[in-house]
Amino acid sequence: MTPLLVRAPLLDFGNEFRHTDVVKTVGLSNVDERAGHRAGTGSVGAPVIGGEGQTRAAIIQLLLEEGPITATAIGTALGLAPAGVRRHLDALIESGQARAGRSAPWQQKGRGRPAKQYQLTAAGRSMLGHAYDDLAGAAIRQLREIGGEDAVTAFARKRARTLVDGIDPLPAQRTGQPADPGATGDDTVRSETVAKADEIATALSDAGFAASTRRVGAGVQICQHHCPVSHVAEEFPELCEAELEAFREVLGTHVQRLATIANGDCACTTHVPLTVLPDRAGGPQPNNASPSTVAQPAADVTNDSGRSAE
């Protein structure tokens, strides 16, 4: 029998509809005409695009290259029905990755209401590949060639200070005078230090570091669960060192970095001691003891996001 090439109606492939060419053999009863499959064989008319993710990616690529563009134009380019395209567009708009606007009068074809045109938002573009790390690394390398290591250090310090900008620093070498008559000086120092560590974590989270704090032994740890500049920090540890210096300035006490994402750890963990030890002259001083003394995990702490001292 002679195969006959027909244009099948809109077919459903994974909740998406498209036209597809199907080979139909006249006279054979084992042909599934609805889905374009022959019994016992694979698909005869393979869809142009497969899977939700691939279709969404193809639509995003068109929005990037051709936007603003109508849903009809997208459907024509990808072989999808407008209804299927709009479902993906609605999802992109809901997530903030795309937006819709009316066509300009000169873009309108025929009568009727102007068609909607879709395009990516800045958030949508940010989901695509970028080379920000390469650009930042190249810029800092050029800065080092021009101004030397001091220029890189100065840049790192200025950047780190912007992370904690607006946080009032605690005084260094605090006397520990209690604000509450029923509290001791050391209690006041501890509560102030914990509150200030929380402020730092909030500021870091606002900057994209996903930070939190936790009590561990005789101290508090600032945990940064994400680092937006980790790849650059691998080459330029000055960024991490300046960050630690900024923490010391705000907290008014010695702090110690236990782990960093740039070194392959799961989080950047900074230990802040809460114990104030008297110096030889009788005055208080920050606890500069090693993490083996002050960073033992508390018995009730189980959510260890970073690398605590052994």
The 8 nearest C-alpha neighbors of each residue, nearest first, counted from 0:
[[1, 2, 25, 24, 26, 27, 3, 23],
 [0, 2, 3, 24, 25, 23, 26, 4],
 [3, 1, 24, 23, 0, 22, 4, 25],
 [2, 4, 23, 22, 24, 5, 1, 25],
 [5, 3, 22, 21, 23, 2, 6, 20],
 [4, 6, 21, 7, 3, 20, 22, 23],
 [7, 5, 20, 8, 19, 21, 4, 18],
 [6, 8, 5, 19, 20, 21, 18, 9],
 [7, 9, 18, 10, 6, 19, 17, 33],
 [10, 8, 18, 17, 16, 7, 11, 19],
 [9, 11, 16, 17, 8, 18, 12, 34],
 [10, 12, 16, 15, 14, 13, 9, 17],
 [13, 11, 15, 14, 16, 10, 46, 17],
 [12, 14, 15, 11, 50, 51, 49, 16],
 [13, 15, 12, 11, 16, 83, 51, 10],
 [16, 14, 12, 13, 11, 83, 17, 79],
 [17, 15, 11, 10, 9, 80, 79, 83],
 [16, 18, 79, 9, 10, 78, 80, 19],
 [19, 17, 9, 8, 10, 7, 78, 20],
 [18, 20, 7, 44, 21, 17, 6, 46],
 [19, 21, 6, 44, 7, 5, 22, 18],
 [22, 20, 44, 35, 5, 23, 19, 4],
 [21, 23, 4, 3, 2, 24, 43, 5],
 [24, 22, 3, 2, 21, 25, 4, 5],
 [23, 25, 2, 27, 3, 26, 22, 1],
 [24, 26, 27, 23, 2, 0, 3, 1],
 [25, 27, 24, 28, 0, 23, 29, 30],
 [28, 26, 29, 25, 24, 30, 23, 0],
 [29, 27, 30, 26, 31, 25, 24, 38],
 [28, 30, 38, 27, 37, 31, 39, 32],
 [31, 29, 37, 28, 32, 38, 36, 27],
 [30, 32, 36, 33, 37, 35, 34, 29],
 [31, 33, 35, 34, 30, 36, 23, 37],
 [34, 32, 31, 35, 10, 36, 7, 8],
 [35, 33, 36, 32, 31, 10, 11, 42],
 [34, 36, 32, 21, 33, 31, 44, 43],
 [37, 35, 42, 31, 34, 43, 30, 38],
 [36, 38, 30, 40, 31, 39, 29, 35],
 [39, 37, 40, 29, 30, 36, 31, 41],
 [38, 40, 37, 41, 36, 29, 30, 42],
 [41, 39, 37, 38, 42, 36, 43, 30],
 [40, 42, 43, 36, 39, 37, 38, 44],
 [43, 41, 36, 44, 45, 35, 40, 37],
 [42, 44, 36, 45, 35, 41, 21, 22],
 [43, 45, 21, 42, 20, 35, 19, 46],
 [46, 44, 42, 43, 47, 19, 20, 48],
 [47, 45, 48, 44, 49, 19, 12, 17],
 [46, 48, 45, 49, 78, 77, 19, 17],
 [49, 47, 46, 54, 53, 50, 77, 57],
 [50, 48, 53, 46, 54, 47, 51, 12],
 [51, 49, 53, 52, 54, 13, 48, 12],
 [50, 52, 54, 53, 55, 49, 13, 15],
 [51, 53, 55, 54, 50, 56, 49, 57],
 [52, 54, 56, 50, 55, 51, 57, 49],
 [53, 55, 57, 51, 56, 52, 48, 58],
 [56, 54, 58, 52, 57, 53, 51, 59],
 [57, 55, 53, 59, 54, 58, 52, 60],
 [56, 58, 60, 54, 55, 59, 53, 61],
 [57, 59, 61, 55, 60, 56, 62, 54],
 [60, 58, 62, 56, 61, 57, 63, 55],
 [59, 61, 63, 57, 58, 62, 56, 64],
 [62, 60, 58, 64, 63, 65, 59, 57],
 [63, 61, 66, 59, 118, 60, 65, 64],
 [62, 64, 60, 61, 66, 65, 59, 119],
 [63, 65, 61, 62, 66, 60, 59, 67],
 [66, 64, 61, 62, 63, 68, 67, 60],
 [67, 65, 62, 68, 118, 63, 64, 117],
 [66, 68, 118, 117, 116, 65, 62, 69],
 [67, 69, 66, 116, 117, 65, 72, 62],
 [70, 68, 116, 72, 71, 115, 117, 73],
 [69, 71, 73, 72, 81, 84, 74, 85],
 [72, 70, 74, 69, 73, 81, 75, 80],
 [71, 73, 75, 69, 74, 70, 76, 68],
 [74, 72, 70, 76, 71, 75, 77, 69],
 [73, 75, 79, 71, 77, 72, 78, 80],
 [74, 76, 72, 78, 73, 77, 71, 79],
 [77, 75, 73, 74, 78, 72, 79, 71],
 [76, 78, 74, 79, 75, 73, 47, 48],
 [79, 77, 75, 74, 17, 76, 18, 80],
 [80, 78, 74, 17, 77, 16, 81, 83],
 [79, 81, 74, 82, 83, 16, 17, 84],
 [82, 80, 84, 83, 71, 74, 70, 85],
 [83, 81, 85, 84, 80, 86, 16, 79],
 [84, 82, 86, 81, 80, 15, 85, 16],
 [83, 85, 81, 87, 86, 82, 70, 74],
 [86, 84, 88, 82, 87, 83, 89, 81],
 [87, 85, 89, 83, 84, 88, 82, 90],
 [86, 88, 90, 85, 84, 89, 91, 55],
 [87, 89, 85, 91, 90, 86, 92, 84],
 [88, 90, 92, 86, 87, 91, 85, 93],
 [91, 89, 93, 87, 88, 92, 94, 86],
 [92, 90, 88, 96, 94, 97, 89, 93],
 [91, 93, 97, 95, 89, 94, 90, 98],
 [92, 94, 90, 95, 91, 89, 96, 97],
 [95, 93, 91, 92, 96, 90, 97, 89],
 [96, 94, 92, 93, 97, 91, 122, 123],
 [123, 95, 97, 91, 122, 120, 94, 92],
 [98, 96, 119, 92, 120, 91, 118, 95],
 [99, 97, 92, 118, 117, 119, 120, 100],
 [98, 100, 117, 116, 115, 118, 97, 101],
 [101, 99, 116, 115, 117, 102, 98, 67],
 [100, 102, 115, 116, 114, 113, 103, 99],
 [103, 101, 113, 114, 106, 116, 115, 107],
 [102, 104, 106, 105, 101, 107, 113, 114],
 [105, 103, 107, 106, 102, 113, 108, 101],
 [104, 106, 103, 107, 102, 108, 113, 109],
 [107, 105, 103, 104, 102, 108, 113, 114],
 [106, 108, 104, 105, 113, 102, 109, 103],
 [109, 107, 106, 110, 105, 113, 104, 111],
 [110, 108, 107, 111, 113, 112, 106, 104],
 [111, 109, 108, 112, 107, 113, 114, 104],
 [112, 110, 113, 109, 114, 107, 108, 104],
 [111, 113, 114, 110, 107, 101, 115, 109],
 [114, 112, 102, 107, 101, 111, 115, 104],
 [113, 115, 102, 101, 112, 116, 69, 107],
 [116, 114, 101, 100, 69, 102, 99, 117],
 [115, 117, 69, 68, 67, 100, 99, 101],
 [118, 116, 99, 67, 68, 98, 69, 66],
 [117, 119, 67, 66, 62, 97, 98, 99],
 [120, 118, 97, 123, 96, 62, 98, 63],
 [119, 121, 97, 123, 122, 96, 124, 98],
 [120, 122, 124, 123, 125, 119, 96, 97],
 [123, 121, 125, 120, 96, 124, 95, 126],
 [122, 124, 96, 120, 121, 125, 119, 126],
 [123, 125, 121, 126, 127, 122, 120, 119],
 [124, 126, 122, 127, 123, 121, 128, 129],
 [127, 125, 124, 123, 122, 128, 96, 129],
 [128, 126, 125, 124, 129, 123, 59, 122],
 [127, 129, 126, 130, 125, 124, 131, 123],
 [128, 130, 131, 127, 125, 132, 126, 133],
 [129, 131, 133, 132, 134, 128, 135, 136],
 [130, 132, 134, 133, 129, 135, 136, 128],
 [133, 131, 135, 134, 130, 136, 231, 230],
 [134, 132, 136, 130, 131, 135, 137, 231],
 [133, 135, 131, 137, 132, 136, 138, 130],
 [136, 134, 138, 132, 137, 133, 131, 139],
 [135, 137, 133, 139, 138, 134, 231, 132],
 [136, 138, 140, 134, 135, 139, 133, 141],
 [139, 137, 135, 141, 136, 140, 134, 142],
 [140, 138, 142, 136, 141, 137, 143, 135],
 [141, 139, 143, 137, 142, 138, 136, 144],
 [140, 142, 144, 138, 139, 143, 137, 145],
 [141, 143, 139, 145, 140, 144, 146, 138],
 [144, 142, 147, 140, 146, 141, 145, 148],
 [145, 143, 141, 142, 147, 146, 140, 148],
 [144, 146, 142, 143, 147, 141, 150, 140],
 [147, 145, 150, 143, 142, 144, 149, 148],
 [146, 148, 143, 149, 150, 144, 145, 151],
 [147, 149, 151, 150, 143, 152, 146, 144],
 [148, 150, 152, 151, 147, 153, 146, 143],
 [151, 149, 146, 153, 148, 152, 147, 154],
 [152, 150, 154, 148, 149, 153, 143, 155],
 [153, 151, 149, 155, 154, 150, 237, 156],
 [154, 152, 150, 156, 151, 155, 149, 157],
 [153, 155, 151, 157, 152, 156, 150, 158],
 [156, 154, 238, 152, 158, 153, 157, 241],
 [157, 155, 241, 159, 153, 158, 154, 152],
 [156, 158, 154, 160, 159, 155, 153, 161],
 [157, 159, 155, 161, 156, 160, 154, 162],
 [160, 158, 242, 156, 162, 161, 157, 241],
 [159, 161, 157, 162, 163, 158, 164, 245],
 [160, 162, 164, 158, 159, 163, 157, 165],
 [163, 161, 159, 160, 164, 203, 202, 158],
 [164, 162, 160, 161, 166, 165, 202, 199],
 [165, 163, 161, 166, 162, 160, 167, 202],
 [164, 166, 163, 167, 161, 162, 202, 168],
 [167, 165, 164, 163, 168, 198, 249, 199],
 [166, 168, 165, 169, 249, 164, 195, 163],
 [169, 167, 249, 250, 166, 170, 248, 251],
 [168, 170, 251, 250, 249, 171, 167, 195],
 [171, 169, 251, 173, 168, 172, 250, 249],
 [170, 172, 251, 173, 252, 169, 250, 248],
 [173, 171, 284, 283, 174, 170, 285, 251],
 [172, 174, 175, 171, 170, 283, 284, 188],
 [175, 173, 176, 283, 172, 282, 184, 284],
 [174, 176, 184, 173, 185, 188, 177, 187],
 [175, 177, 184, 174, 178, 187, 183, 185],
 [178, 176, 184, 179, 187, 183, 182, 175],
 [177, 179, 180, 176, 187, 182, 184, 181],
 [178, 180, 182, 177, 181, 187, 183, 176],
 [181, 179, 182, 178, 177, 183, 176, 184],
 [182, 180, 179, 183, 177, 178, 184, 186],
 [183, 181, 179, 180, 177, 186, 184, 187],
 [184, 182, 186, 185, 177, 187, 181, 176],
 [183, 185, 175, 177, 176, 187, 186, 188],
 [184, 186, 188, 187, 183, 175, 189, 275],
 [187, 185, 189, 183, 184, 188, 190, 182],
 [186, 188, 184, 190, 185, 189, 177, 191],
 [187, 189, 185, 191, 186, 190, 175, 192],
 [188, 190, 192, 186, 273, 187, 191, 185],
 [191, 189, 193, 187, 192, 188, 194, 186],
 [192, 190, 194, 188, 189, 193, 187, 195],
 [191, 193, 195, 189, 194, 190, 188, 196],
 [192, 194, 196, 190, 195, 191, 189, 197],
 [195, 193, 197, 191, 196, 192, 190, 198],
 [194, 196, 198, 192, 197, 193, 191, 199],
 [197, 195, 199, 193, 198, 194, 192, 200],
 [196, 198, 200, 194, 195, 199, 201, 193],
 [199, 197, 195, 201, 196, 200, 202, 194],
 [198, 200, 196, 202, 197, 201, 203, 195],
 [201, 199, 210, 197, 203, 211, 198, 202],
 [202, 200, 204, 198, 199, 203, 197, 205],
 [203, 201, 205, 199, 204, 200, 163, 198],
 [202, 204, 206, 200, 208, 205, 201, 210],
 [205, 203, 209, 208, 207, 201, 210, 206],
 [204, 206, 202, 203, 207, 201, 208, 209],
 [205, 207, 203, 204, 208, 202, 162, 209],
 [208, 206, 204, 205, 209, 203, 227, 225],
 [207, 209, 225, 204, 226, 203, 210, 223],
 [210, 208, 204, 224, 225, 207, 223, 203],
 [211, 209, 223, 200, 204, 222, 208, 224],
 [210, 212, 222, 200, 221, 223, 209, 213],
 [213, 211, 221, 220, 222, 197, 200, 219],
 [214, 212, 220, 219, 215, 221, 211, 222],
 [213, 215, 219, 218, 220, 216, 212, 297],
 [216, 214, 296, 297, 218, 219, 294, 217],
 [215, 217, 297, 295, 296, 294, 218, 293],
 [218, 216, 293, 273, 215, 272, 294, 274],
 [219, 217, 272, 273, 215, 271, 216, 214],
 [218, 220, 214, 271, 215, 213, 270, 272],
 [219, 221, 270, 213, 269, 212, 271, 222],
 [220, 222, 212, 269, 268, 211, 200, 223],
 [223, 221, 268, 211, 210, 267, 212, 224],
 [222, 224, 210, 267, 266, 208, 225, 209],
 [223, 225, 266, 209, 210, 222, 208, 267],
 [226, 224, 208, 223, 209, 227, 266, 207],
 [225, 227, 229, 208, 228, 260, 224, 223],
 [228, 226, 229, 225, 207, 208, 230, 206],
 [229, 227, 231, 226, 230, 232, 132, 261],
 [228, 230, 232, 261, 226, 231, 227, 233],
 [231, 229, 233, 232, 228, 261, 132, 234],
 [230, 232, 233, 228, 229, 234, 136, 235],
 [233, 231, 235, 229, 236, 234, 230, 238],
 [234, 232, 261, 230, 231, 235, 236, 229],
 [233, 235, 232, 231, 236, 230, 136, 261],
 [234, 236, 232, 237, 233, 231, 238, 239],
 [237, 235, 232, 238, 239, 233, 234, 240],
 [236, 238, 240, 235, 239, 241, 152, 155],
 [239, 237, 155, 236, 241, 240, 232, 235],
 [240, 238, 242, 236, 237, 241, 243, 232],
 [239, 241, 237, 243, 242, 238, 244, 236],
 [242, 240, 156, 244, 238, 243, 239, 155],
 [241, 243, 159, 239, 245, 240, 244, 238],
 [244, 242, 246, 240, 245, 241, 239, 247],
 [243, 245, 241, 247, 246, 242, 240, 248],
 [244, 246, 248, 242, 243, 247, 160, 241],
 [247, 245, 243, 249, 244, 248, 250, 242],
 [248, 246, 244, 250, 245, 249, 251, 252],
 [247, 249, 245, 251, 246, 250, 244, 168],
 [250, 248, 168, 246, 247, 251, 169, 245],
 [251, 249, 247, 169, 252, 248, 246, 168],
 [252, 250, 171, 169, 248, 170, 247, 249],
 [253, 251, 285, 250, 247, 171, 254, 172],
 [252, 254, 247, 287, 285, 255, 286, 271],
 [255, 253, 271, 270, 247, 252, 269, 256],
 [254, 256, 270, 269, 257, 271, 253, 243],
 [255, 257, 269, 258, 268, 270, 254, 243],
 [256, 258, 268, 269, 255, 306, 270, 307],
 [259, 257, 268, 267, 256, 306, 264, 266],
 [260, 258, 267, 261, 262, 264, 266, 268],
 [259, 261, 264, 263, 266, 262, 267, 265],
 [260, 262, 233, 229, 259, 263, 232, 230],
 [263, 261, 260, 259, 264, 233, 258, 229],
 [262, 264, 260, 261, 265, 259, 266, 258],
 [265, 263, 260, 259, 266, 262, 258, 267],
 [264, 266, 260, 305, 263, 224, 267, 304],
 [267, 265, 224, 305, 260, 264, 223, 259],
 [266, 268, 259, 223, 258, 260, 222, 224],
 [267, 269, 222, 258, 257, 305, 221, 266],
 [270, 268, 256, 221, 220, 255, 257, 271],
 [269, 271, 220, 255, 254, 219, 256, 272],
 [270, 272, 254, 219, 218, 220, 269, 273],
 [273, 271, 218, 274, 286, 217, 270, 219],
 [274, 272, 218, 189, 217, 275, 271, 192],
 [273, 275, 272, 286, 276, 217, 285, 189],
 [276, 274, 285, 286, 284, 283, 273, 185],
 [275, 277, 284, 283, 286, 274, 285, 278],
 [278, 276, 283, 282, 281, 284, 279, 275],
 [277, 279, 281, 280, 282, 283, 284, 276],
 [278, 280, 281, 277, 282, 283, 284, 276],
 [281, 279, 278, 282, 277, 283, 284, 276],
 [280, 282, 278, 279, 277, 283, 284, 276],
 [281, 283, 277, 278, 280, 284, 279, 174],
 [284, 282, 277, 276, 278, 275, 174, 172],
 [283, 285, 276, 172, 277, 275, 278, 286],
 [286, 284, 275, 252, 287, 253, 276, 172],
 [285, 287, 275, 288, 276, 274, 272, 284],
 [288, 286, 285, 253, 289, 272, 254, 284],
 [289, 287, 286, 292, 290, 293, 291, 272],
 [288, 290, 291, 292, 287, 293, 294, 255],
 [291, 289, 294, 293, 292, 308, 288, 295],
 [292, 290, 289, 293, 294, 308, 309, 295],
 [293, 291, 290, 289, 294, 288, 295, 217],
 [292, 294, 290, 217, 295, 291, 216, 218],
 [295, 293, 290, 216, 308, 215, 291, 292],
 [294, 296, 216, 293, 215, 297, 308, 291],
 [297, 295, 215, 216, 294, 298, 300, 307],
 [296, 298, 216, 215, 300, 299, 295, 214],
 [297, 299, 300, 296, 301, 216, 215, 295],
 [298, 300, 297, 301, 296, 215, 302, 214],
 [301, 299, 297, 298, 302, 296, 215, 303],
 [300, 302, 303, 299, 298, 297, 296, 304],
 [301, 303, 300, 304, 213, 305, 299, 296],
 [302, 304, 305, 301, 306, 300, 307, 296],
 [305, 303, 302, 266, 306, 222, 265, 224],
 [306, 304, 266, 303, 268, 265, 307, 222],
 [305, 307, 258, 308, 257, 268, 304, 303],
 [308, 306, 305, 309, 294, 257, 296, 295],
 [309, 307, 294, 290, 291, 295, 306, 257],
 [308, 307, 291, 295, 294, 290, 306, 296]]
